[in-house]
Amino acid sequence: MPQTHTNADVGKAAVSTLVLRAVRGATALRGGRGPRPTPYQVFGFLFLLVMLLAYWAVPLCCDAGQHAAVVERLRADLLHPRHPTADLPGAGSPSYSPYAVAQGMFARLTGLGGWEVVRLAGVLNLVMLLTGIGRLVRTLTPRPWAPVLALGAMTLLWGTERAWGSGYLGLTSMTGNLGHPSTFAIGLTFWAWALTGARARGQRPVRYVGPSGLPGFGGYAGLGALYGVIVLVHPLTAPAAALGAVAFVAGWQRGWGAAVLLRWGVTVGTAVLLAWSWPYFDVFALAGDDSVDGIHRRLYERLFGQFWLALLGLPALWLRWRRGTWRDPLVLLFGLDCLVVAYGWVGGHYTYGRILGLAPVPLQFALAVELAAPRPWGRARRMLGGAAAAGACVGFLTVQGGAVVPRALDPVGLEQPSRRPSYAWVARYVGKGEVVIADGHDAPRSIPGYGPNLAAPIRADPALDERERARRLAGVRAYLSPASTRAERTAVARRYHARWLLLTRWKRVPEEAVVVAWSRETGEVLARIG
């Protein structure tokens, strides 16, 4: 007698088959397929590899010497480090941030020197930056290709003149500043903006309600701690981070009851408390310090040439304003950035120009979100996409491409990153803590990274009174003057306990100094003061 099957039996069999397939596909050990990587995971990983190779190929220079010096001082004394570049107490120096203290601990555990730790920090900083970009863009849009386009826009759409500096995120600049605290702070800032936006928009529901009926504040306190760490790691990035927090909260927060104000008050209070409690320096005393305004004036020079390609994002930003309101976070952030940059120029407080490194981000990310829209595209979006692609090619061929294309493989002669000389040869003769009178531009910026001190620090630091630094610089100029006498030079050397001279090939070695070594690369001479 033939066996019959009811509809219920067929349904049960189908469900059983589906469940079995789901169970077998849930683990790769049973032959199933795992989750597919997102476009950003693929391209972000490739970018990580290429950028690290480019970063490793360029010799560290400039501000890297200051950061290496900080690691050396913390390696020698973690609790009471000396001044980063002079034989003086270092109490109050903002160089001794939580980031730097962690580097100092790492150096003590591994035995690595300051330059090696700064070089290795570039790996961590780049990972923090890439994950921050991905998290922030996903907060702005679910479009899978938007983070990829944001990464491309952020690294290529700057200008046709080199913008080289700490906190600038073009390809060329990143070959020199990946190991700097500013890069780590910017990665943290992107994470902080993403988490702030998610909470303001209500994507993170409150999971705990206390006995009084008020929501728990752990998440908001944690967010405040993140902003506090940003303030301590790189105080010059803190204004930009704060502007972004204001933009996301003002743009997406709906309803301003007492509970909402209290939650955001916890965030602000935690950030302030954490920054205030750091024992190495008083971060709030830096707000009125204008000693570095002079060196930051150059940030306002050639602004159009360094940033005009980022203006390709203006149409995308205008579309965000037109579709929504002026409360769009990217629109608000760009407006606030422009106001602060203008205030720095008009008021003569040029240090505020340090936010120029993050000022293009609203333009670049708005453009990326717009161009990640699914097809078919309208005429306006096609024109915008064509302009962005042309701008990326112009940026790559004029300024950025030489950072990732080796000179041997370069068919068109792309502009290469600056390659400054190494002063490791000096460290073979000059002991850690010994004082050097140095001439030239590169040497005073690099030598402290190996452990020696300078008679006259070239960078302003709250740990050293600016009038004393000016006196030291004047003393070094007097020592190096051709008109100086032996008695005058001896007085300067004794006053600052200087034992070594590092002179460019244009300077005459004093009669009382003994030449010890010289550099074939630069022609500089190292001499011991008799």
N, C-alpha and C positions, 0 to 999 in steps of 0.2 A: 504494500500500500504506500503510495507516494507521500512523502513528508510535506506538510503545508506550513507556510510562514505567514503570520499575521503582520499587519502594518506596524504594530507595536514591537514585534520581534525585529523587524528590519530597522526600525528607528533605534532600538537598543544596540544593535550590531554596529550601526553607523557611529553612534556616540562612542561606543567602546573603541572603535578604530581611531576616531579622532583623538580620544584621550591617550591611547597608546602611542600615536604619532607625536603628540605633544610631549609626553613623558620622555620618549626616546630622543626628541629634539632638544630637550632641556639641558642636555650635557654633551659636551664634545666627546666624552669617553664612550658614548653609545652611538657615535657616528653622526650626531646632529650638527647643524651649522650654528656657529656662534654669532653674536651680534656683529653687524658690519660696521667698520669704522666710518665716522663722519668725514665729509670733505675736509673739515678743519683739522681733524686728527691726522689725516694723511699729509696735507700740505704744511701743517704746523710742524710735524716731525721732520719733513724734508727741509723746511726753513731752519729748524734747530741745528741740523747737521751742517748745512751750508754756512750758516752764520757763525757757528763755533769754529769751523775751519778758517773762515776769514778772520775772525777775532784772534785766533791763535797765530796767524801768519803775520800780524802787524805787531811790532814791538810796542810794549807799553811805554807811555810817556806822559808828560804834562801833569795833570791832576793825579794820575795814578801814583806818582812818587809821593804825594802828600798822603794818600790812603795807605800806601805801603809803610810809610813812616809811622802812621798811627798804629798799625799792627805791630811794628817793631817795638814801640814804646809800651804797648800793652803786654806784649810777650815778655818784656823785661820786668814789668811791675803792673799786675792786673788791677790792683786796687788804687794805687797812687801813681799813675803814669806821668812822665815828664812832658814838657811841651813837645808837640809833634816835630818841630824842626829846630829848636834852640835848646841850649843848656840852661833851662829855666823850669820852674814849676809849671805843671800843666792843668792845675785846678781851674775849672770854668771853661775849658775848651769844648765847643760843641762837636769837635771831631770824635769825642768819646761817647758815641751813641750805643744803644743796645746791639745794633748790627756790628759795630766795630769791636765791642767787647766779646761778642760771640766769635769773631774772627781771631781776636787775641787768644781766646781759650783754645781755639782750634790750632793755632800756631804753637802754643805751649804743649799741646798733646802730641802733635805730629812732628815737631821740630822744624817745620817749614819756615822760611823767611817771609818777610812782608810782601815782596814781589810775587812769590809763588802763591801766597794766599789770595792776593788780589786777582791774579790770573784765574785761579780756580773758582773764585766767586762769580766770575762771568757765567759759568754754567748754571748755577743756582738762580742768578738774576734773570737769565734769559728764560728759564722754565717758569719763574714767577710771572714774568711779563707776558709770555704766550698764554698761560692759563688765565691770567687776568683779562686779556683781550677777549678770549673765547667766552668767559663768563659774563663780561659786560655786554657784549654784542647779543648773546642769547637773552639777556634781560630786555634788550631793546626790540628784538624780533626773533621769531622762531625759524626764519628762513635759513636753511642749512649752509648756503654759500656766503651769507653775510659776513661771518668771521674771517673767511679767506680773503674776501675783498677788502675788509677793514685792515687786515695785516698788510696787504699790498699797498693800499692807500697810505697807511701810516708810515711806511718805509720808503715810498717813492715820491709822493706828492708833497714836496717841500718847495724848492725853488731851483733856479739854475746857477746860483752861487752857493758855495759851500757853507752850510750851517754846522759848525763844529763846536760842540760844547757838551758839558754834562747835562743830561736830561733831554737832549735832542735825540729823536728816534729814527732819523734817516739811516740808511744802510751804512754810509761812510762814517757817520758819527758813532754808530754803534760798534764799529771795529775798535774804537778807542775807549768807550765808556761803559761797556757791558759789565766790567768789574767794579763800577762805582756804586756807592750807596744810593745815588739818585735813581739808577735803573731799578734797583730792588724796591725803592719807595714808590716809583711809578707803578710797578706791578701790584704792590699792595693797594695803591690808590684805585686802580681798576677794579680790584676785588671789592674794595670798600664801596665804590659807587654802585656796583652790581647788587651787593647786599642791601644797600640803602634803598635803591630803586625797587627791589623786590618787596621790601617791608612797606615802603610807602604805597605801593600799588596793591598791597594785600595779598601777595603771592605766598607769604610766609605766615600762616595763621598762628595765633598765640596758642600754645599747647598746654599752658598751665594757668589756672585761675586760683588766686590765693583765697584765704578764708574771708577776707574783706570784700571779695567780689571783684577786685581789681586784677587785671591781667598780670602775669609774671613778666619780669623785666630782664631775664637772663640774656636773651638774644640781643636786646638793645644795649645792655652793658658790654657784651662781647663786641658789638659793632663799635662802641665808643672806645674800647681798648685798642681795636684795630686802628682807628684814627689817631689815638695817642701814640702808638708805635710809629706811625708815619711821621708825626711831628718830631719825634725824637731821632728817628733814623736819618731824616733829611729835612731840617726845618725850612729850607727854601722851597720844597715841594708842598709844604703844609698849606700855604694860601690857595694853591690850585686845588688841592684835595678838599678844602673847606668849601670853595666855590661850587665844586661838583656836588657835594652833599646838599648844599642849599638848593641847587637847581633841581635835583631829583626829588627832594622832599616837597619843595614848593610846586613842582610840576605834577606830581602824581598823588600826593596825599589828599584824600577827600575826607572832609569832616575834621574840624579842629576843636573837639571837645576837650575836657579836662584830662581824660585818660590819655588821649593822643599827645597832648602837650607834655604830660608827665613822662610818657615813654621816651619821647625825643629828648626831654630834659635829662633823663638818665644817660642817654648816649653822650650828650655834651658834657655832663658832669664827670662821667667816667674818663673821657678823653682828657679833660683838664686835670683831673686828679692824677692820672697816670703820668702825664707830662710833668706835672709839678713835683712828683715824688722821685724823679730820677736823680740819683745822688751826684753824678759827675758834672753837671752844669745846669744852670737856670735857663731853660728855653725861653721863658717869657721876657728875660732881660734882653734877648736878641731883637725884640720888636722895635726898640728905640736905638739900636746900634746902626749908625750910618757909615761905619768905617770901610765897608766894602762897596759902597755906592759908586765910588770912582771907577773901580775895575769893571763894574757891570754896565757902564755907560756904552761900551762897545756893542752890547746886545741890541741897542736901538739903531745901530748903523746898518745900512743896506737891508732894511727889513723887507722891502718889496722883492729884491733879488733873491732873498733866502726863503721866502714863503709864498710867492705868488701862485705857484701851482696848487697849493691847498685851497685857493679861492675857487677852484672848480667845484668845490662842495657847496658853494653858496646857493645855487639853484635847488639842490636837494634840501638844504636847510630851509629855504623859502617855502618849498612844497610842504614840509612838515608843519610850518607855521600856518600855512593856508588851509591845510586839511584839518588841523586841530585848533589849537589856540596858541597864544604867546607863552602858555605854560608848558609847552613841550620842553623836556629837560635839556635836550641838545641846543635848542634855540636859546633858552635861558643861560646855559653855561657859556655859549659863545658870546652873548651880550655881556655877561659879567666879566669874562676874560678881557674883552676889549676895554671895558671901563677901567680895570685894574692896570692894564698896560698903559693906557692913556694917562692915568694918574701918576704912574711912575715917571713918565716922560715930562709931564707938565710940572709936577712937584719936585723934580730932581731926585726922587727916590728910585734910582735906577735898578736897585736890587729886585724890585717887583717885576722887572723884565724877565726874571728867571721863569715865570710861568709861560713864557713864549714857547717852551718846549712842549707844553700840553695844550696851548691855545688852538693849534690846528686840529686837535682830536675831534671836536664836535663837527667840523666840516668834513673830515675824512670819514668818520663813522656814519654820518648822515648820508654821504654819497654811497658808501658801501651798502647800507640798508636799502637805499632806493634802487640800486642796480642789481640787488639780489632778488627782486620781484620776479615771479614766474612769468614766462612768455605766454601769449604774444605781447610785445611791447608797443606802446604808442610811439608816435613820431618824436615827441619831446624826450621820452626816455631813451630812444635810440640815439638822438643827438647828444644827450648827456653821456651815454655810454661811450660813444665815439670820442668825445672830448676828453673823458677820463682816460681812455686807453692811449690817446695821443699824448696826454700829459704825463702818464706813467712812462712812456717811451722816452719823452724828452728828459724827464728826471733821471732815468736810468743812464741815458747816453751822455748827459752833461756832468752829473755829479755823483750819482749813486752806484753806477755799474762797476766802477773800478774796485769797489769794496769786495765784490764776490767773484770777479773775473780775474784770474791770475795774469800778470803781465805777459807771461809766455804764451798764453792762449788768447790774448787780446788782439783782434784784427784791426781795430780802429783807433787805438791809442786813448783809452778811457783814463780819466783822471784818477790817480791812485791815492789811497790814504797816505798821510804824512808818516814818514819813517824816521823817528828820532834816534840818536845814538844811545847805546847802553853805557852805563858807568860802573858796570861790575868790576872793571879793571881797577877803579879807584878803591873799591871795597877790599881789594887784596892787600892794600897798604894801610888804609885808614881804619882804625879800630872803631867799634861801636861806642858812641858817646863822645868821641873826639870832635873838636870844633874845626871847621873848614871855612876859610875865606874864599868864596867862589866868584868867578867872573862869568859873564855870558848869560844866555837865556835858558838853555836846557839844563845845565849842570845844577843850578840851585834848586830846580824843581825835581830832580831825580836823586841826588846824593842822599837826602835824609831817608829815602826809602830803603837804604842799605844799613842804616843804623847811625851814621855820623850826624853831627849837628851843624847848623849854619851859624856864623857869627851874627848875621842879620837875616831873619826870616823875611821872605819876599811876599808872604800872604798875611793879611790882617787876621787876627785871632783875638777873641775876647780875653783869652788867658794872658795876653801880653798887651800892656797899655800902648796905645798907638803912638804916643809921644816917645816912649822908650824905643819902639821899633824904628821910628824916624831917626832917632839919635844913632842907633846901630847902623842903619843904612848910610847915614852921613859919615860915620866912622870908617865903614868899608870903602866908600868912595874916596875918602881922604887917603886911606892906605894904598889904594890902587892908582892914585894920581901920580903922574910922572914927576910932579914937583915936590912930592913928599920926601922928607929926610928919613934917615935910618932911625933917628930917635923918635920921630912921629910914628913911624910904622911899628916900632917896638912897643910904644905906649898903647896903640890900638890892639896889638896882638895880646898883650898882657891883660888889658881891660876885659877882653872877651875870651881869654884862655885859648886863643887860636894857635894851633900847631901845624896846620897845613894850608897850602895855597893850591887852588886849581884855576889856572889862567888860560885864557884863549891865546891863540898864536900871535895875536896883535899886542899882547901885553908883555912888558919886560919883567923878567924874573929879578926880584931884588937881590942885592949883593949878599945879604945875610941868609938867603934861602938856598937849599940844596935840592937840585932836581933829582927826583926818584924815579919817575916814569913819565911816559907820554903816549898819546893815542895816535896811531897811524890814521884812524878814521877822521878825526876832527882836528888833529894837531894840537890839542890841549896838553898842558904840562902840569904835572903834579909835583909840588916841591914841599919839602919840610922846612918849617921856619926855624932858623938857628937861634 
